[in-house]
């Protein structure tokens, strides 16, 4: 791994940007799964969300 890092240090900035984009593509699914594991599931229904939005709108909290 250290050899690879030393090699990359010799790249031009353009090559480093290209490498970064390729690594992002290769690791996107992995990072998405990691994020999904960190996000807690909720038990709020769509109906509860709609009711809450309606209540806030009625209360005038949004400045109207």
C-alpha positions in Angstrom: 0.0 0.0 0.0 2.8 2.4 0.9 4.3 1.9 -2.6 1.0 2.9 -4.2 0.8 6.0 -2.1 4.3 7.0 -3.1 3.4 6.4 -6.7 0.3 8.6 -6.4 2.3 11.4 -4.9 4.1 11.6 -8.2 0.9 12.0 -10.2 -0.2 15.4 -11.7 -3.1 17.0 -10.0 -5.3 16.2 -13.1 -4.4 12.5 -12.7 -5.1 12.6 -9.0 -8.6 14.1 -9.7 -9.3 11.4 -12.2 -8.2 8.7 -9.8 -10.4 10.3 -7.1 -13.4 10.1 -9.3 -12.7 6.5 -10.2 -12.3 5.6 -6.5 -15.6 7.3 -5.7 -17.4 5.3 -8.4 -15.8 2.0 -7.1 -16.7 2.7 -3.5 -20.2 4.3 -3.9 -22.1 1.2 -3.1 -20.0 0.4 -0.1 -20.4 3.9 1.3 -24.1 3.9 0.7 -24.4 0.6 2.6 -22.4 2.0 5.5 -24.6 5.1 5.6 -27.7 2.9 5.5 -26.5 1.0 8.5 -26.0 4.2 10.5 -29.4 5.7 9.8 -32.0 4.6 12.3 -35.3 3.4 10.9 -38.4 5.3 12.0 -42.0 4.3 12.6 -43.6 7.5 11.4 -46.3 7.0 8.8 -46.9 9.2 5.9 -50.2 10.2 7.4 -48.5 11.4 10.6 -46.1 13.5 8.5 -48.9 15.1 6.6 -50.8 15.8 9.8 -47.8 17.4 11.3 -47.2 19.6 8.2 -50.8 20.7 8.2 -50.6 21.6 11.9 -47.5 23.7 11.4 -49.0 25.4 8.5 -52.1 26.2 10.5 -50.1 27.6 13.4 -48.4 30.1 11.2 -44.9 29.1 12.2 -43.6 29.5 8.7 -44.2 33.2 8.7 -47.5 33.4 6.8 
